[in-house]
Amino acid sequence: TTQHQTAEERYGVPENFLEVEVRNPQIQGTGRSQYVDYEIVCRTNIPAFKLKQSVVRRRYSDFEWFREALERETTKVNIPALPGKVFTNRFSDEVIESRRAGLERFLQIVTGHPLLQTGSKILGVFIQETDPNFNRDSFH
C-alpha cells in the first residue's frame, strides 16, 4: 500500500530554510547628509541565526563595512562584490531600485554560504541585530 502524503509533508518547510529580502528603500536625512536605507527581512530556521524572523534597516555604508568585515574574518570564502558606488542621481528611483536588487543578491549569496553560516560572527548580527545602537566599531 502506498502512503498518501499530506500537503504539509509534501510542501513542508525544508530542513535548512533561509529567505533574505532587501526591500522598502527610504531616503533619510536632509540636504547633504541624505542617504537611503533598506529593510532586510530574514526568515530562517538555520541555527546560525538567533531569530526565526527579523527585520532591520541598513544603509549602503553598512553593507560596505559588513563586506570588509567578512573579508577580514575569512580567507576561505570569496565574498561577492557590492553594487558599485553611484555619484549621480543617487536618489532616483532607478538607481535606488537597481542598488536594492544588487544588495539583495549580495546578501542571498553571503547568507546562503555554509562556511559563513557556521563560521562568521558578524553575519547574524548584520542580518538580525535590531539594536538601534548597532555599532560597527564594536566589531573591529
N, CA, C and O atoms as CSV, one atom per row, in Angstrom:
chain,resi,resn,atom,element,x,y,z
A,1,THR,N,N,0.841,-1.194,0.000
A,1,THR,CA,C,0.000,0.000,0.000
A,1,THR,C,C,0.879,1.247,0.000
A,1,THR,O,O,1.890,1.318,0.698
A,2,THR,N,N,0.469,2.220,-0.795
A,2,THR,CA,C,1.233,3.476,-0.817
A,2,THR,C,C,0.616,4.434,0.193
A,2,THR,O,O,-0.602,4.549,0.323
A,3,GLN,N,N,1.501,5.107,0.894
A,3,GLN,CA,C,1.011,6.065,1.888
A,3,GLN,C,C,0.752,7.398,1.207
A,3,GLN,O,O,1.548,7.871,0.396
A,4,HIS,N,N,-0.365,7.982,1.552
A,4,HIS,CA,C,-0.665,9.300,0.995
A,4,HIS,C,C,-0.021,10.369,1.867
A,4,HIS,O,O,-0.227,10.410,3.080
A,5,GLN,N,N,0.759,11.229,1.230
A,5,GLN,CA,C,1.378,12.330,1.989
A,5,GLN,C,C,0.370,13.451,2.147
A,5,GLN,O,O,-0.420,13.725,1.243
A,6,THR,N,N,0.405,14.087,3.290
A,6,THR,CA,C,-0.407,15.290,3.433
A,6,THR,C,C,0.295,16.413,2.683
A,6,THR,O,O,1.492,16.343,2.405
A,7,ALA,N,N,-0.469,17.443,2.363
A,7,ALA,CA,C,0.120,18.593,1.666
A,7,ALA,C,C,1.267,19.164,2.489
A,7,ALA,O,O,2.291,19.583,1.949
A,8,GLU,N,N,1.077,19.173,3.805
A,8,GLU,CA,C,2.114,19.710,4.691
A,8,GLU,C,C,3.413,18.928,4.550
A,8,GLU,O,O,4.492,19.518,4.487
A,9,GLU,N,N,3.314,17.616,4.501
A,9,GLU,CA,C,4.519,16.795,4.346
A,9,GLU,C,C,5.151,17.031,2.985
A,9,GLU,O,O,6.372,17.127,2.853
A,10,ARG,N,N,4.298,17.122,1.983
A,10,ARG,CA,C,4.814,17.273,0.634
A,10,ARG,C,C,5.481,18.643,0.448
A,10,ARG,O,O,6.527,18.762,-0.190
A,11,TYR,N,N,4.852,19.663,1.018
A,11,TYR,CA,C,5.375,21.021,0.814
A,11,TYR,C,C,5.918,21.595,2.117
A,11,TYR,O,O,5.949,22.810,2.313
A,12,GLY,N,N,6.339,20.711,2.990
A,12,GLY,CA,C,6.810,21.157,4.302
A,12,GLY,C,C,8.017,22.070,4.176
A,12,GLY,O,O,8.676,22.118,3.137
A,13,VAL,N,N,8.292,22.780,5.235
A,13,VAL,CA,C,9.455,23.662,5.262
A,13,VAL,C,C,10.717,22.802,5.130
A,13,VAL,O,O,10.887,21.844,5.884
A,14,PRO,N,N,11.591,23.128,4.197
A,14,PRO,CA,C,12.815,22.334,4.074
A,14,PRO,C,C,13.658,22.434,5.344
A,14,PRO,O,O,13.501,23.354,6.146
A,15,GLU,N,N,14.542,21.478,5.499
A,15,GLU,CA,C,15.324,21.405,6.722
A,15,GLU,C,C,16.099,22.693,6.976
A,15,GLU,O,O,16.064,23.252,8.073
A,16,ASN,N,N,16.795,23.149,5.947
A,16,ASN,CA,C,17.528,24.407,6.089
A,16,ASN,C,C,16.854,25.469,5.249
A,16,ASN,O,O,17.038,25.540,4.034
A,17,PHE,N,N,16.083,26.278,5.910
A,17,PHE,CA,C,15.239,27.234,5.221
A,17,PHE,C,C,15.785,28.638,5.479
A,17,PHE,O,O,15.961,29.035,6.631
A,18,LEU,N,N,16.049,29.380,4.422
A,18,LEU,CA,C,16.589,30.730,4.584
A,18,LEU,C,C,16.076,31.622,3.470
A,18,LEU,O,O,16.281,31.350,2.287
A,19,GLU,N,N,15.413,32.679,3.867
A,19,GLU,CA,C,14.888,33.641,2.900
A,19,GLU,C,C,15.361,35.024,3.321
A,19,GLU,O,O,15.104,35.453,4.446
A,20,VAL,N,N,16.046,35.718,2.431
A,20,VAL,CA,C,16.502,37.068,2.752
A,20,VAL,C,C,16.026,38.009,1.650
A,20,VAL,O,O,16.244,37.767,0.463
A,21,GLU,N,N,15.376,39.075,2.070
A,21,GLU,CA,C,14.882,40.069,1.125
A,21,GLU,C,C,15.436,41.437,1.509
A,21,GLU,O,O,15.574,41.748,2.692
A,22,VAL,N,N,15.747,42.239,0.518
A,22,VAL,CA,C,16.067,43.646,0.772
A,22,VAL,C,C,14.951,44.441,0.120
A,22,VAL,O,O,14.712,44.310,-1.081
A,23,ARG,N,N,14.271,45.260,0.898
A,23,ARG,CA,C,13.088,45.927,0.342
A,23,ARG,C,C,12.859,47.286,1.008
A,23,ARG,O,O,13.594,47.694,1.907
A,24,ASN,N,N,11.834,47.956,0.543
A,24,ASN,CA,C,11.357,49.174,1.186
A,24,ASN,C,C,12.453,50.230,1.396
A,24,ASN,O,O,12.648,50.700,2.517
A,25,PRO,N,N,13.175,50.607,0.313
A,25,PRO,CA,C,14.192,51.661,0.476
A,25,PRO,C,C,13.547,52.991,0.863
A,25,PRO,O,O,12.491,53.356,0.347
A,26,GLN,N,N,14.197,53.707,1.775
A,26,GLN,CA,C,13.690,55.019,2.192
A,26,GLN,C,C,14.818,56.031,2.232
A,26,GLN,O,O,15.929,55.733,2.669
A,27,ILE,N,N,14.511,57.235,1.767
A,27,ILE,CA,C,15.503,58.316,1.838
A,27,ILE,C,C,15.410,58.929,3.227
A,27,ILE,O,O,14.334,59.319,3.680
A,28,GLN,N,N,16.566,59.007,3.901
A,28,GLN,CA,C,16.625,59.541,5.266
A,28,GLN,C,C,17.445,60.831,5.254
A,28,GLN,O,O,18.266,61.054,4.365
A,29,GLY,N,N,17.205,61.672,6.260
A,29,GLY,CA,C,18.028,62.879,6.401
A,29,GLY,C,C,17.637,63.956,5.407
A,29,GLY,O,O,16.699,63.796,4.626
A,30,THR,N,N,18.382,65.064,5.451
A,30,THR,CA,C,18.088,66.181,4.545
A,30,THR,C,C,19.383,66.736,3.996
A,30,THR,O,O,20.462,66.507,4.543
A,31,GLY,N,N,19.257,67.468,2.910
A,31,GLY,CA,C,20.414,68.171,2.344
A,31,GLY,C,C,21.556,67.226,2.028
A,31,GLY,O,O,21.360,66.144,1.476
A,32,ARG,N,N,22.772,67.665,2.397
A,32,ARG,CA,C,23.963,66.904,2.043
A,32,ARG,C,C,24.109,65.616,2.846
A,32,ARG,O,O,24.888,64.736,2.480
A,33,SER,N,N,23.361,65.510,3.937
A,33,SER,CA,C,23.508,64.298,4.748
A,33,SER,C,C,22.437,63.253,4.413
A,33,SER,O,O,22.222,62.305,5.169
A,34,GLN,N,N,21.776,63.439,3.276
A,34,GLN,CA,C,20.769,62.451,2.878
A,34,GLN,C,C,21.397,61.119,2.530
A,34,GLN,O,O,22.502,61.063,1.989
A,35,TYR,N,N,20.697,60.057,2.840
A,35,TYR,CA,C,21.120,58.724,2.411
A,35,TYR,C,C,19.879,57.853,2.295
A,35,TYR,O,O,18.800,58.218,2.761
A,36,VAL,N,N,20.050,56.695,1.665
A,36,VAL,CA,C,18.947,55.742,1.532
A,36,VAL,C,C,19.242,54.568,2.446
A,36,VAL,O,O,20.365,54.066,2.480
A,37,ASP,N,N,18.235,54.131,3.186
A,37,ASP,CA,C,18.436,52.856,3.868
A,37,ASP,C,C,17.399,51.850,3.406
A,37,ASP,O,O,16.371,52.203,2.828
A,38,TYR,N,N,17.697,50.577,3.677
A,38,TYR,CA,C,16.924,49.466,3.145
A,38,TYR,C,C,16.541,48.540,4.280
A,38,TYR,O,O,17.261,48.400,5.269
A,39,GLU,N,N,15.394,47.913,4.115
A,39,GLU,CA,C,14.938,46.950,5.109
A,39,GLU,C,C,15.483,45.576,4.714
A,39,GLU,O,O,15.376,45.169,3.557
A,40,ILE,N,N,16.063,44.873,5.671
A,40,ILE,CA,C,16.497,43.493,5.438
A,40,ILE,C,C,15.541,42.591,6.208
A,40,ILE,O,O,15.473,42.640,7.436
A,41,VAL,N,N,14.811,41.775,5.474
A,41,VAL,CA,C,13.854,40.858,6.080
A,41,VAL,C,C,14.431,39.460,5.978
A,41,VAL,O,O,14.816,39.017,4.896
A,42,CYS,N,N,14.490,38.771,7.094
A,42,CYS,CA,C,15.064,37.427,7.105
A,42,CYS,C,C,14.078,36.455,7.751
A,42,CYS,O,O,13.550,36.714,8.833
A,43,ARG,N,N,13.843,35.337,7.072
A,43,ARG,CA,C,13.063,34.236,7.640
A,43,ARG,C,C,13.913,32.975,7.505
A,43,ARG,O,O,14.372,32.652,6.410
A,44,THR,N,N,14.124,32.268,8.603
A,44,THR,CA,C,15.018,31.120,8.549
A,44,THR,C,C,14.778,30.170,9.711
A,44,THR,O,O,14.195,30.546,10.728
A,45,ASN,N,N,15.235,28.939,9.547
A,45,ASN,CA,C,15.272,28.039,10.706
A,45,ASN,C,C,16.689,27.502,10.902
A,45,ASN,O,O,16.894,26.511,11.603
A,46,ILE,N,N,17.657,28.159,10.281
A,46,ILE,CA,C,19.047,27.728,10.406
A,46,ILE,C,C,19.584,28.183,11.767
A,46,ILE,O,O,19.452,29.354,12.122
A,47,PRO,N,N,20.183,27.271,12.524
A,47,PRO,CA,C,20.614,27.592,13.898
A,47,PRO,C,C,21.617,28.744,13.981
A,47,PRO,O,O,21.722,29.393,15.022
A,48,ALA,N,N,22.358,29.005,12.896
A,48,ALA,CA,C,23.332,30.096,12.908
A,48,ALA,C,C,22.654,31.449,13.163
A,48,ALA,O,O,23.297,32.390,13.630
A,49,PHE,N,N,21.378,31.539,12.860
A,49,PHE,CA,C,20.643,32.791,13.064
A,49,PHE,C,C,19.805,32.672,14.329
A,49,PHE,O,O,19.062,31.707,14.502
A,50,LYS,N,N,19.928,33.660,15.213
A,50,LYS,CA,C,19.243,33.588,16.507
A,50,LYS,C,C,17.725,33.660,16.355
A,50,LYS,O,O,16.982,32.995,17.078
A,51,LEU,N,N,17.282,34.476,15.404
A,51,LEU,CA,C,15.848,34.720,15.270
A,51,LEU,C,C,15.285,34.007,14.047
A,51,LEU,O,O,15.934,33.932,13.004
A,52,LYS,N,N,14.085,33.492,14.186
A,52,LYS,CA,C,13.424,32.849,13.033
A,52,LYS,C,C,12.965,33.909,12.034
A,52,LYS,O,O,12.955,33.669,10.826
A,53,GLN,N,N,12.589,35.072,12.538
A,53,GLN,CA,C,12.176,36.172,11.667
A,53,GLN,C,C,12.774,37.456,12.188
A,53,GLN,O,O,12.807,37.692,13.395
A,54,SER,N,N,13.246,38.285,11.278
A,54,SER,CA,C,13.798,39.565,11.722
A,54,SER,C,C,13.656,40.601,10.621
A,54,SER,O,O,13.596,40.275,9.435
A,55,VAL,N,N,13.604,41.860,11.043
A,55,VAL,CA,C,13.583,42.987,10.116
A,55,VAL,C,C,14.515,44.050,10.680
A,55,VAL,O,O,14.337,44.491,11.815
A,56,VAL,N,N,15.500,44.464,9.902
A,56,VAL,CA,C,16.393,45.552,10.315
A,56,VAL,C,C,16.542,46.519,9.141
A,56,VAL,O,O,16.207,46.185,8.004
A,57,ARG,N,N,17.047,47.714,9.428
A,57,ARG,CA,C,17.340,48.663,8.344
A,57,ARG,C,C,18.844,48.910,8.293
A,57,ARG,O,O,19.484,49.086,9.330
A,58,ARG,N,N,19.402,48.923,7.092
A,58,ARG,CA,C,20.824,49.197,6.909
A,58,ARG,C,C,20.989,50.117,5.705
A,58,ARG,O,O,20.173,50.119,4.784
A,59,ARG,N,N,22.059,50.893,5.738
A,59,ARG,CA,C,22.381,51.760,4.603
A,59,ARG,C,C,23.581,51.195,3.862
A,59,ARG,O,O,24.250,50.277,4.338
A,60,TYR,N,N,23.843,51.757,2.692
A,60,TYR,CA,C,24.896,51.206,1.837
A,60,TYR,C,C,26.240,51.127,2.559
A,60,TYR,O,O,26.959,50.135,2.437
A,61,SER,N,N,26.576,52.180,3.313
A,61,SER,CA,C,27.882,52.165,4.001
A,61,SER,C,C,27.951,51.034,5.032
A,61,SER,O,O,29.037,50.532,5.322
A,62,ASP,N,N,26.801,50.626,5.589
A,62,ASP,CA,C,26.787,49.466,6.490
A,62,ASP,C,C,27.156,48.203,5.723
A,62,ASP,O,O,27.899,47.357,6.222
A,63,PHE,N,N,26.628,48.081,4.503
A,63,PHE,CA,C,26.957,46.917,3.670
A,63,PHE,C,C,28.452,46.901,3.334
A,63,PHE,O,O,29.085,45.845,3.335
A,64,GLU,N,N,29.003,48.076,3.049
A,64,GLU,CA,C,30.444,48.143,2.740
A,64,GLU,C,C,31.267,47.666,3.931
A,64,GLU,O,O,32.215,46.894,3.790
A,65,TRP,N,N,30.875,48.150,5.109
A,65,TRP,CA,C,31.564,47.742,6.325
A,65,TRP,C,C,31.422,46.230,6.537
A,65,TRP,O,O,32.390,45.550,6.875
A,66,PHE,N,N,30.225,45.723,6.337
A,66,PHE,CA,C,29.924,44.298,6.523
A,66,PHE,C,C,30.770,43.440,5.581
A,66,PHE,O,O,31.311,42.409,5.979
A,67,ARG,N,N,30.873,43.879,4.338
A,67,ARG,CA,C,31.651,43.113,3.352
A,67,ARG,C,C,33.129,43.065,3.760
A,67,ARG,O,O,33.768,42.016,3.683
A,68,GLU,N,N,33.656,44.199,4.190
A,68,GLU,CA,C,35.065,44.234,4.642
A,68,GLU,C,C,35.260,43.347,5.869
A,68,GLU,O,O,36.265,42.644,5.982
A,69,ALA,N,N,34.300,43.383,6.781
A,69,ALA,CA,C,34.390,42.560,7.994
A,69,ALA,C,C,34.404,41.076,7.620
A,69,ALA,O,O,35.166,40.298,8.194
A,70,LEU,N,N,33.567,40.685,6.662
A,70,LEU,CA,C,33.544,39.283,6.220
A,70,LEU,C,C,34.884,38.894,5.602
A,70,LEU,O,O,35.387,37.794,5.830
A,71,GLU,N,N,35.456,39.808,4.819
A,71,GLU,CA,C,36.745,39.504,4.191
A,71,GLU,C,C,37.842,39.347,5.232
A,71,GLU,O,O,38.727,38.503,5.090
A,72,ARG,N,N,37.779,40.169,6.285
A,72,ARG,CA,C,38.769,40.045,7.362
A,72,ARG,C,C,38.595,38.729,8.116
A,72,ARG,O,O,39.564,38.124,8.574
A,73,GLU,N,N,37.338,38.302,8.234
A,73,GLU,CA,C,37.015,37.129,9.034
A,73,GLU,C,C,37.470,35.827,8.371
A,73,GLU,O,O,37.864,34.885,9.058
A,74,THR,N,N,37.416,35.774,7.057
A,74,THR,CA,C,37.683,34.508,6.387
A,74,THR,C,C,38.517,34.692,5.130
A,74,THR,O,O,38.342,35.655,4.383
A,75,THR,N,N,39.420,33.759,4.914
A,75,THR,CA,C,40.171,33.768,3.652
A,75,THR,C,C,39.648,32.649,2.752
A,75,THR,O,O,40.023,32.554,1.583
A,76,LYS,N,N,38.777,31.803,3.308
A,76,LYS,CA,C,38.324,30.628,2.561
A,76,LYS,C,C,37.169,30.938,1.609
A,76,LYS,O,O,36.920,30.181,0.670
A,77,VAL,N,N,36.470,32.035,1.841
A,77,VAL,CA,C,35.274,32.324,1.050
A,77,VAL,C,C,35.514,33.562,0.202
A,77,VAL,O,O,36.000,34.586,0.682
A,78,ASN,N,N,35.163,33.441,-1.063
A,78,ASN,CA,C,35.265,34.583,-1.955
A,78,ASN,C,C,34.000,35.427,-1.786
A,78,ASN,O,O,32.926,35.042,-2.248
A,79,ILE,N,N,34.131,36.568,-1.128
A,79,ILE,CA,C,32.960,37.415,-0.850
A,79,ILE,C,C,32.595,38.178,-2.131
A,79,ILE,O,O,33.456,38.831,-2.721
A,80,PRO,N,N,31.342,38.104,-2.562
A,80,PRO,CA,C,30.969,38.793,-3.812
A,80,PRO,C,C,31.049,40.311,-3.673
A,80,PRO,O,O,31.077,40.851,-2.568
A,81,ALA,N,N,31.085,40.979,-4.819
A,81,ALA,CA,C,31.142,42.447,-4.828
A,81,ALA,C,C,29.767,43.032,-4.514
A,81,ALA,O,O,28.735,42.396,-4.730
A,82,LEU,N,N,29.783,44.243,-4.005
A,82,LEU,CA,C,28.542,45.000,-3.820
A,82,LEU,C,C,28.241,45.746,-5.116
A,82,LEU,O,O,29.133,45.941,-5.942
A,83,PRO,N,N,26.979,46.166,-5.298
A,83,PRO,CA,C,26.727,47.051,-6.445
A,83,PRO,C,C,27.576,48.306,-6.292
A,83,PRO,O,O,27.813,48.759,-5.172
A,84,GLY,N,N,28.034,48.871,-7.401
A,84,GLY,CA,C,29.015,49.958,-7.348
A,84,GLY,C,C,28.504,51.233,-6.709
A,84,GLY,O,O,27.300,51.429,-6.538
A,85,LYS,N,N,29.432,52.084,-6.364
A,85,LYS,CA,C,29.111,53.423,-5.850
A,85,LYS,C,C,28.433,54.227,-6.945
A,85,LYS,O,O,28.756,54.081,-8.124
A,86,VAL,N,N,27.508,55.062,-6.561
A,86,VAL,CA,C,26.793,55.892,-7.530
A,86,VAL,C,C,27.047,57.354,-7.179
A,86,VAL,O,O,26.920,57.756,-6.023
A,87,PHE,N,N,27.406,58.137,-8.182
A,87,PHE,CA,C,27.735,59.544,-7.882
A,87,PHE,C,C,26.736,60.527,-8.473
A,87,PHE,O,O,26.703,61.694,-8.081
A,88,THR,N,N,25.917,60.059,-9.420
A,88,THR,CA,C,24.914,60.980,-9.975
A,88,THR,C,C,23.538,60.358,-9.798
A,88,THR,O,O,23.381,59.138,-9.839
A,89,ASN,N,N,22.551,61.210,-9.601
A,89,ASN,CA,C,21.168,60.737,-9.449
A,89,ASN,C,C,21.026,59.665,-8.382
A,89,ASN,O,O,20.251,58.724,-8.547
A,90,ARG,N,N,21.762,59.798,-7.295
A,90,ARG,CA,C,21.755,58.753,-6.272
A,90,ARG,C,C,20.357,58.454,-5.756
A,90,ARG,O,O,20.078,57.343,-5.306
A,91,PHE,N,N,19.472,59.460,-5.822
A,91,PHE,CA,C,18.155,59.288,-5.214
A,91,PHE,C,C,17.057,59.054,-6.249
A,91,PHE,O,O,15.871,59.131,-5.930
A,92,SER,N,N,17.457,58.767,-7.492
A,92,SER,CA,C,16.431,58.467,-8.493
A,92,SER,C,C,15.896,57.053,-8.239
A,92,SER,O,O,16.602,56.193,-7.711
A,93,ASP,N,N,14.645,56.836,-8.623
A,93,ASP,CA,C,14.017,55.534,-8.387
A,93,ASP,C,C,14.799,54.398,-9.036
A,93,ASP,O,O,14.953,53.325,-8.452
A,94,GLU,N,N,15.295,54.645,-10.255
A,94,GLU,CA,C,16.006,53.564,-10.968
A,94,GLU,C,C,17.286,53.190,-10.232
A,94,GLU,O,O,17.591,52.009,-10.069
A,95,VAL,N,N,18.032,54.196,-9.791
A,95,VAL,CA,C,19.294,53.930,-9.099
A,95,VAL,C,C,19.012,53.178,-7.785
A,95,VAL,O,O,19.680,52.195,-7.462
A,96,ILE,N,N,18.028,53.653,-7.051
A,96,ILE,CA,C,17.697,53.034,-5.764
A,96,ILE,C,C,17.246,51.586,-5.968
A,96,ILE,O,O,17.636,50.695,-5.213
A,97,GLU,N,N,16.421,51.359,-6.994
A,97,GLU,CA,C,15.922,50.003,-7.242
A,97,GLU,C,C,17.044,49.069,-7.693
A,97,GLU,O,O,17.106,47.913,-7.275
A,98,SER,N,N,17.932,49.586,-8.552
A,98,SER,CA,C,18.997,48.704,-9.032
A,98,SER,C,C,19.964,48.386,-7.891
A,98,SER,O,O,20.499,47.281,-7.813
A,99,ARG,N,N,20.180,49.352,-7.017
A,99,ARG,CA,C,21.036,49.099,-5.857
A,99,ARG,C,C,20.361,48.116,-4.894
A,99,ARG,O,O,21.008,47.217,-4.359
A,100,ARG,N,N,19.075,48.296,-4.685
A,100,ARG,CA,C,18.333,47.372,-3.809
A,100,ARG,C,C,18.478,45.928,-4.315
A,100,ARG,O,O,18.762,45.011,-3.544
A,101,ALA,N,N,18.275,45.750,-5.622
A,101,ALA,CA,C,18.373,44.404,-6.208
A,101,ALA,C,C,19.790,43.851,-6.038
A,101,ALA,O,O,19.960,42.669,-5.739
A,102,GLY,N,N,20.800,44.692,-6.224
A,102,GLY,CA,C,22.191,44.267,-6.083
A,102,GLY,C,C,22.533,43.885,-4.644
A,102,GLY,O,O,23.243,42.909,-4.403
A,103,LEU,N,N,22.021,44.662,-3.696
A,103,LEU,CA,C,22.274,44.366,-2.277
A,103,LEU,C,C,21.576,43.062,-1.882
A,103,LEU,O,O,22.110,42.269,-1.107
A,104,GLU,N,N,20.385,42.857,-2.422
A,104,GLU,CA,C,19.660,41.619,-2.116
A,104,GLU,C,C,20.419,40.407,-2.656
A,104,GLU,O,O,20.555,39.392,-1.971
A,105,ARG,N,N,20.912,40.524,-3.891
A,105,ARG,CA,C,21.686,39.430,-4.481
A,105,ARG,C,C,22.918,39.132,-3.628
A,105,ARG,O,O,23.224,37.976,-3.334
A,106,PHE,N,N,23.614,40.198,-3.239
A,106,PHE,CA,C,24.811,40.066,-2.395
A,106,PHE,C,C,24.471,39.290,-1.108
A,106,PHE,O,O,25.156,38.332,-0.750
A,107,LEU,N,N,23.401,39.723,-0.424
A,107,LEU,CA,C,23.038,39.086,0.846
A,107,LEU,C,C,22.607,37.645,0.658
A,107,LEU,O,O,22.904,36.792,1.494
A,108,GLN,N,N,21.908,37.365,-0.436
A,108,GLN,CA,C,21.457,35.989,-0.659
A,108,GLN,C,C,22.644,35.053,-0.849
A,108,GLN,O,O,22.629,33.922,-0.363
A,109,ILE,N,N,23.665,35.516,-1.549
A,109,ILE,CA,C,24.863,34.694,-1.755
A,109,ILE,C,C,25.587,34.481,-0.423
A,109,ILE,O,O,25.953,33.361,-0.066
A,110,VAL,N,N,25.781,35.585,0.297
A,110,VAL,CA,C,26.562,35.531,1.536
A,110,VAL,C,C,25.848,34.708,2.622
A,110,VAL,O,O,26.460,33.861,3.273
A,111,THR,N,N,24.545,34.972,2.807
A,111,THR,CA,C,23.833,34.264,3.881
A,111,THR,C,C,23.651,32.788,3.539
A,111,THR,O,O,23.504,31.956,4.435
A,112,GLY,N,N,23.661,32.462,2.248
A,112,GLY,CA,C,23.470,31.075,1.850
A,112,GLY,C,C,24.735,30.243,1.911
A,112,GLY,O,O,24.692,29.036,1.671
A,113,HIS,N,N,25.867,30.866,2.228
A,113,HIS,CA,C,27.138,30.141,2.201
A,113,HIS,C,C,27.342,29.361,3.500
A,113,HIS,O,O,27.392,29.959,4.575
A,114,PRO,N,N,27.461,28.027,3.414
A,114,PRO,CA,C,27.558,27.211,4.643
A,114,PRO,C,C,28.728,27.604,5.546
A,114,PRO,O,O,28.594,27.592,6.770
A,115,LEU,N,N,29.875,27.952,4.952
A,115,LEU,CA,C,31.034,28.328,5.788
A,115,LEU,C,C,30.774,29.609,6.553
A,115,LEU,O,O,31.203,29.753,7.697
A,116,LEU,N,N,30.068,30.546,5.922
A,116,LEU,CA,C,29.765,31.797,6.616
A,116,LEU,C,C,28.672,31.573,7.659
A,116,LEU,O,O,28.708,32.159,8.742
A,117,GLN,N,N,27.705,30.726,7.327
A,117,GLN,CA,C,26.632,30.440,8.297
A,117,GLN,C,C,27.203,29.870,9.585
A,117,GLN,O,O,26.750,30.215,10.676
A,118,THR,N,N,28.198,28.997,9.461
A,118,THR,CA,C,28.714,28.347,10.663
A,118,THR,C,C,29.892,29.101,11.268
A,118,THR,O,O,30.104,29.049,12.480
A,119,GLY,N,N,30.670,29.808,10.428
A,119,GLY,CA,C,31.921,30.361,10.922
A,119,GLY,C,C,31.947,31.852,11.172
A,119,GLY,O,O,32.877,32.354,11.804
A,120,SER,N,N,30.935,32.580,10.685
A,120,SER,CA,C,31.004,34.040,10.793
A,120,SER,C,C,30.334,34.538,12.066
A,120,SER,O,O,29.207,34.157,12.385
A,121,LYS,N,N,31.052,35.401,12.788
A,121,LYS,CA,C,30.458,36.005,13.988
A,121,LYS,C,C,29.596,37.197,13.614
A,121,LYS,O,O,28.724,37.612,14.378
A,122,ILE,N,N,29.847,37.743,12.434
A,122,ILE,CA,C,29.251,39.011,12.083
A,122,ILE,C,C,27.979,38.861,11.245
A,122,ILE,O,O,27.143,39.763,11.202
A,123,LEU,N,N,27.845,37.709,10.581
A,123,LEU,CA,C,26.735,37.515,9.647
A,123,LEU,C,C,25.372,37.695,10.317
A,123,LEU,O,O,24.557,38.507,9.878
A,124,GLY,N,N,25.134,36.927,11.385
A,124,GLY,CA,C,23.841,37.003,12.062
A,124,GLY,C,C,23.574,38.371,12.650
A,124,GLY,O,O,22.438,38.845,12.660
A,125,VAL,N,N,24.623,39.001,13.138
A,125,VAL,CA,C,24.483,40.329,13.746
A,125,VAL,C,C,24.028,41.344,12.699
A,125,VAL,O,O,23.105,42.124,12.933
A,126,PHE,N,N,24.689,41.322,11.543
A,126,PHE,CA,C,24.349,42.293,10.496
A,126,PHE,C,C,22.928,42.075,9.985
A,126,PHE,O,O,22.192,43.032,9.745
A,127,ILE,N,N,22.553,40.817,9.824
A,127,ILE,CA,C,21.251,40.493,9.248
A,127,ILE,C,C,20.126,40.719,10.257
A,127,ILE,O,O,19.009,41.061,9.870
A,128,GLN,N,N,20.415,40.530,11.556
A,128,GLN,CA,C,19.309,40.468,12.518
A,128,GLN,C,C,19.376,41.435,13.694
A,128,GLN,O,O,18.369,41.624,14.375
A,129,GLU,N,N,20.509,42.045,13.954
A,129,GLU,CA,C,20.649,42.860,15.170
A,129,GLU,C,C,19.810,44.122,15.055
A,129,GLU,O,O,20.100,44.991,14.233
A,130,THR,N,N,18.777,44.226,15.871
A,130,THR,CA,C,17.885,45.381,15.753
A,130,THR,C,C,18.242,46.492,16.729
A,130,THR,O,O,17.611,47.549,16.725
A,131,ASP,N,N,19.247,46.261,17.561
A,131,ASP,CA,C,19.674,47.301,18.493
A,131,ASP,C,C,19.882,48.598,17.722
A,131,ASP,O,O,20.677,48.639,16.783
A,132,PRO,N,N,19.171,49.667,18.111
A,132,PRO,CA,C,19.338,50.933,17.378
A,132,PRO,C,C,20.787,51.440,17.454
A,132,PRO,O,O,21.219,52.246,16.629
A,133,ASN,N,N,21.515,50.959,18.445
A,133,ASN,CA,C,22.918,51.370,18.545
A,133,ASN,C,C,23.818,50.373,17.836
A,133,ASN,O,O,25.006,50.280,18.145
A,134,PHE,N,N,23.261,49.622,16.881
A,134,PHE,CA,C,24.083,48.691,16.094
A,134,PHE,C,C,25.394,49.406,15.814
A,134,PHE,O,O,25.440,50.357,15.033
A,135,ASN,N,N,26.454,48.944,16.452
A,135,ASN,CA,C,27.676,49.735,16.442
A,135,ASN,C,C,28.749,49.003,15.681
A,135,ASN,O,O,29.287,47.994,16.137
A,136,ARG,N,N,29.051,49.532,14.506
A,136,ARG,CA,C,30.033,48.857,13.657
A,136,ARG,C,C,31.370,48.804,14.365
A,136,ARG,O,O,32.124,47.847,14.185
A,137,ASP,N,N,31.680,49.801,15.161
A,137,ASP,CA,C,33.012,49.874,15.765
A,137,ASP,C,C,33.260,48.725,16.741
A,137,ASP,O,O,34.401,48.312,16.946
A,138,SER,N,N,32.191,48.218,17.336
A,138,SER,CA,C,32.406,47.181,18.341
A,138,SER,C,C,32.798,45.848,17.694
A,138,SER,O,O,33.078,44.878,18.397
A,139,PHE,N,N,32.818,45.798,16.367
A,139,PHE,CA,C,33.184,44.547,15.719
A,139,PHE,C,C,34.523,44.592,15.024
A,139,PHE,O,O,34.874,43.668,14.290
A,140,HIS,N,N,35.284,45.663,15.245
A,140,HIS,CA,C,36.573,45.736,14.557
A,140,HIS,C,C,37.582,44.869,15.256
A,140,HIS,O,O,38.733,44.795,14.828
